[in-house]
């Protein structure tokens, strides 16, 4: 048992959990707040990774993050444009954009299926060079990822409580009411999906620098991973302000990564990761319903016992 739970597993789970938490937060905006099933996540994640990798190869690892976010904004804008201006349903709009992004991503990568950054400076390698504390040198990757996620959580928690953020949240609750209040729901959907796309692409850019590589298939299955993290986070933190809920999503992402790491340590083949992800998603989705049914069954049994005592 001691070989399963190790410090390295915890560290790796926290690092990847923070990186992938950005996608879960993006899905929180589109899926939970706007009530839109955005299926362009896979392609947008690879887009951010590709753009970030190319700019990093040019010698600008910090600029790469902002360029990736800009590319993600473009992806979110096109997805929103298809929905709000072209009358395409949200699911179909996401599928269309995701399909088109495959070719775009290949073009960004110079029509190569993978790129390596082993001989390039990355955000993590720069942090390692400037660090002198031995303890920090062992945790610098987690420190960088955690700082970025913390900044995103604080900014997003503040923004969603502003008038624009409240308008985005209200659009997801009732678009007709928002329109009656002289607020353009189309603009709110566009703003929300642009923010969502930028965070998804940012996650891809950070992962590319973290793994020092970029592959055209990096984005495959990211919707499932983000959905699992989101549902786990919403199950753990159901109530509270925006900052608390967003932090719950980050916690869900780290917990999901820890569960996957433990599953792999149980000698499961790497090919089984997708199956494990699907099982985790199904369990997370079913948990609230099963908990409610268990409570109802418990009350029913108590009522039967009381009735039996009276008779």
C-alpha positions in Angstrom: 0.0 0.0 0.0 2.9 2.3 0.7 4.1 1.9 -2.8 0.8 3.2 -4.2 0.5 6.4 -2.2 3.8 8.2 -2.7 4.8 11.8 -2.6 5.7 11.8 -6.2 2.2 10.6 -7.1 0.7 13.4 -5.1 3.1 15.9 -6.6 2.3 14.8 -10.2 -1.4 14.7 -9.5 -1.4 18.3 -8.1 0.7 19.6 -11.1 -1.5 18.0 -13.7 -4.6 18.8 -11.7 -3.7 22.5 -11.7 -2.9 22.5 -15.4 -6.1 20.7 -16.4 -8.2 22.7 -13.9 -8.1 25.6 -16.4 -10.2 23.4 -18.8 -12.6 22.5 -16.1 -13.0 26.2 -15.2 -13.6 26.9 -18.9 -16.3 24.2 -19.0 -17.8 25.6 -15.8 -18.3 28.9 -17.7 -19.8 27.3 -20.8 -21.6 24.3 -19.4 -22.7 25.4 -15.9 -23.1 29.2 -16.2 -24.2 29.5 -19.9 -25.9 26.1 -20.1 -24.0 25.5 -23.4 -22.5 22.1 -24.4 -19.3 23.4 -26.0 -17.7 20.4 -27.8 -14.9 22.5 -29.4 -12.8 22.0 -26.2 -10.6 19.2 -27.7 -9.6 21.2 -30.7 -9.2 24.5 -28.8 -6.9 22.8 -26.3 -4.6 21.5 -29.1 -4.8 25.0 -30.7 -3.4 26.6 -27.5 -0.7 23.9 -27.2 0.3 24.4 -30.9 0.4 28.1 -30.8 2.2 28.1 -27.5 4.8 25.6 -28.7 5.5 27.6 -31.9 6.0 30.9 -30.0 8.1 29.1 -27.3 10.3 27.7 -30.1 10.8 31.3 -31.2 12.2 32.1 -27.8 9.2 33.7 -26.1 7.8 31.2 -23.5 5.9 33.9 -21.5 4.5 35.5 -24.6 3.4 32.0 -25.8 0.8 31.9 -23.0 -0.9 35.2 -24.1 -0.7 34.2 -27.8 -2.4 30.9 -27.0 -5.1 32.7 -25.1 -5.6 35.0 -28.1 -6.0 32.0 -30.3 -8.5 30.5 -27.8 -10.5 33.7 -27.9 -10.8 33.4 -31.7 -12.0 29.8 -31.4 -14.6 30.8 -28.8 -15.7 33.7 -31.0 -16.3 31.5 -34.0 -18.2 29.0 -31.9 -20.4 31.8 -30.5 -20.8 33.3 -34.0 -22.2 30.0 -35.4 -24.7 29.9 -32.5 -25.8 33.5 -32.2 -25.6 34.7 -35.8 -25.9 31.6 -37.9 -28.6 29.7 -35.9 -26.4 26.6 -35.4 -27.2 24.6 -32.3 -24.5 24.7 -29.6 -23.5 21.0 -29.9 -23.3 21.2 -33.7 -21.4 24.5 -33.5 -18.8 22.9 -31.2 -18.4 19.8 -33.4 -18.0 22.0 -36.5 -15.3 24.2 -34.9 -13.6 21.2 -33.4 -13.4 19.5 -36.8 -12.1 22.6 -38.5 -9.5 23.2 -35.8 -7.8 19.9 -36.7 -6.6 21.3 -40.0 -5.8 24.7 -38.4 -3.7 23.0 -35.7 -1.8 21.1 -38.3 -1.1 24.3 -40.2 0.1 26.1 -37.0 2.5 23.2 -36.3 3.8 23.4 -39.9 1.8 20.3 -40.9 3.8 18.2 -38.5 2.0 15.9 -36.1 4.3 16.7 -33.2 6.8 19.2 -32.0 9.4 18.9 -29.3 10.6 21.7 -27.0 13.5 19.9 -25.3 16.0 22.4 -26.6 13.9 25.4 -25.8 13.5 27.5 -22.7 10.1 27.1 -21.2 8.3 28.9 -18.3 9.2 25.9 -16.0 12.9 25.7 -17.1 13.3 29.5 -16.5 11.7 29.1 -13.0 14.1 26.3 -12.2 17.1 28.3 -13.3 16.3 31.3 -11.1 15.4 29.2 -8.1 18.1 28.7 -5.5 16.1 27.1 -2.7 16.5 23.3 -2.9 13.0 22.6 -1.7 11.5 25.0 -4.3 13.6 23.3 -7.0 11.7 20.1 -6.3 8.3 21.8 -6.4 8.9 24.6 -8.9 6.5 23.1 -11.6 3.7 22.9 -9.1 4.5 26.4 -7.9 4.2 27.8 -11.4 1.0 26.0 -12.3 -0.6 26.8 -8.9 0.3 30.5 -9.2 -1.3 30.7 -12.7 -4.5 28.9 -11.5 -4.7 31.1 -8.4 -4.5 34.2 -10.6 -7.2 32.9 -12.9 -9.5 32.0 -10.0 -9.1 35.4 -8.4 -9.7 37.3 -11.6 -12.6 35.1 -12.6 -14.1 35.3 -9.1 -14.0 39.0 -9.3 -15.3 39.3 -12.9 -18.3 37.1 -12.4 -19.5 39.4 -9.6 -19.3 42.5 -11.8 -22.2 43.7 -13.9 -20.9 42.0 -17.0 -20.3 38.7 -15.1 -23.7 38.8 -13.6 -25.2 39.4 -17.1 -23.3 36.3 -18.4 -24.7 34.2 -15.4 -28.2 35.6 -16.0 -28.0 34.7 -19.7 -27.5 31.1 -18.8 -30.4 31.1 -16.3 -32.9 32.9 -18.5 -31.9 34.4 -21.9 -35.4 35.8 -22.5 -35.4 37.7 -19.2 -32.0 39.1 -20.0 -33.2 40.3 -23.4 -36.2 41.9 -21.7 -33.7 43.8 -19.5 -32.1 45.4 -22.6 -29.1 43.1 -22.5 -28.0 41.4 -25.7 -27.8 37.7 -24.8 -25.8 37.0 -28.0 -23.0 39.3 -26.8 -23.0 37.6 -23.4 -22.8 34.2 -24.9 -19.9 35.4 -27.1 -18.1 36.9 -24.1 -18.5 33.7 -22.1 -17.3 31.4 -24.8 -14.3 33.7 -25.6 -13.3 33.5 -22.0 -13.9 29.8 -21.9 -11.8 29.3 -25.1 -8.9 31.4 -23.8 -8.7 29.4 -20.6 -8.8 26.1 -22.5 -6.0 27.3 -24.9 -4.0 28.5 -21.9 -4.2 25.1 -20.4 -2.9 23.6 -23.6 0.0 26.0 -23.8 1.0 25.3 -20.2 0.8 21.5 -20.8 3.0 21.8 -23.9 5.7 23.6 -21.9 5.3 21.2 -19.0 5.8 18.1 -21.2 8.1 19.9 -23.6 6.2 18.6 -26.5 3.1 19.2 -28.6 1.1 16.5 -30.4 -1.9 16.8 -32.7 -3.8 14.3 -30.5 -3.2 16.1 -27.2 -6.7 17.4 -27.1 -8.5 14.0 -27.6 -10.8 13.3 -24.6 -10.3 16.7 -22.9 -14.0 17.2 -22.7 -14.4 14.0 -20.7 -11.6 14.9 -18.3 -12.9 18.4 -17.8 -16.5 17.1 -17.3 -15.3 14.6 -14.7 -13.3 17.3 -12.8 -16.2 19.7 -13.0 -18.8 17.3 -11.6 -16.5 16.1 -8.9 -15.9 19.8 -7.9 -19.6 20.6 -8.0 -20.3 17.6 -5.8 -17.7 18.6 -3.2 -18.6 22.3 -3.3 -22.3 22.9 -4.1 -22.9 26.2 -2.4 -21.0 29.5 -1.9 -19.7 32.4 -3.9 -18.2 32.3 -7.3 -14.6 32.1 -6.0 -15.5 29.2 -3.8 -17.2 27.3 -6.6 -14.3 27.9 -9.0 -11.9 26.7 -6.3 -14.1 23.6 -6.0 -13.5 22.9 -9.7 -9.8 23.1 -9.2 -10.1 20.7 -6.2 -12.1 18.3 -8.4 -9.5 18.4 -11.1 -6.7 17.6 -8.6 -8.8 14.8 -7.1 -9.5 13.4 -10.5 -5.8 13.3 -11.4 -5.0 11.6 -8.1 -7.6 8.9 -8.8 -6.2 8.3 -12.3 -2.7 8.2 -10.9 -3.7 5.6 -8.3 -5.5 3.6 -11.0 -2.3 3.5 -13.1 -0.3 2.4 -10.1 -2.5 -0.6 -9.8 -0.9 -2.0 -12.9 -3.7 -1.0 -15.2 -2.4 -0.5 -18.8 -2.1 3.0 -20.1 -4.7 2.3 -22.8 -7.3 1.9 -19.9 -7.0 5.6 -18.9 -10.0 6.5 -21.1 -12.1 3.7 -19.6 -11.1 4.9 -16.1 -12.1 8.4 -17.1 -15.5 7.2 -18.3 -16.1 5.3 -15.2 -15.2 8.3 -13.0 -17.5 10.5 -15.0 -20.4 8.1 -14.7 -19.8 7.7 -11.0 -19.5 11.4 -10.4 -22.7 12.1 -12.4 -24.6 9.3 -10.6 -23.4 10.2 -7.1 -25.9 13.0 -6.3 -28.8 10.9 -7.6 -27.7 7.8 -5.7 -27.3 9.9 -2.6 -30.8 11.3 -2.9 -32.2 7.8 -3.5 -30.3 6.5 -0.5 -31.7 9.3 1.7 -35.2 8.6 0.4 -34.9 4.8 1.1 -33.6 5.5 4.6 -36.6 7.8 5.4 -38.9 5.2 3.9 -37.4 2.4 6.1 -37.7 4.7 9.2 -41.4 5.3 8.4 -42.0 1.6 8.1 -40.3 1.0 11.4 -42.5 3.6 13.1 -45.6 2.2 11.5 -44.6 -1.3 12.7 -44.1 0.0 16.3 -47.5 1.6 16.3 -49.2 -1.5 15.2 
